[in-house]
Amino acid sequence: MSKSIFEYRLEVLLKEWDFAQGQIGQFDSIAMTIRGWAVSVFSAMLAAAIALHNADLCLWTMMPIILFWLLDALFKSFQELVIDRSRKIEDYLRSKEFAADAASQMTFGFETPQIAGLFQADNRERTAGLLRAALYANVSFFYGALLVTCIVLYYLLPSLMSADPS
C-alpha cells in the first residue's frame, strides 16, 4: 500500500522536527566548548598578569572574552532560529488545523520552508539577533562575570604587588 501525499509530508515534517531537536542539543554543546575556551584563555592571561606583575594584561584579557561572548551569541542566535522552527512544528501538530488535515488526508496546511532562507537575513536583522542573543541571561551573566573579574583584578593587582615582600 502506497503512502498518500499527506503521509509523506507528515513524515518529512516529523523528521525535520527530530533533526531540530538534535541541533538544539548540538548548539548547547558548542556553547559549552566556547565557554570552556573562554575560561582557559581568561585563566592563562590572568595568571600571566600576576606572574609578570603587569596589571595591564587584565585589561587585555577583556578582548578575547568579548570575542568569545560574540561567538557564543552567534551560535545562540542560530539555535534560536532552530528553536522557533521546532516550536512552529509542535504548534501545528497540536492544532485543529492538523486534525482537519489528518482527517481529510488530502491537504497539508503546514508548509515546509526553505531552511537556508532563515539564516540569510539582512545585516541589520542578523546583528539585532546577535545582540539579542548576547544579552540572554545565561550568556551575559557568564561573560559579564569574567569581565568584572578582569576589571577588579586590574585595580587590585597593583596593590597586591606593592604589598608582596619579594
Helices and strands as residue ranges (DSSP letters): H 5-51, H 56-60, H 62-94, H 96-104, H 115-118, H 123-134, H 137-163
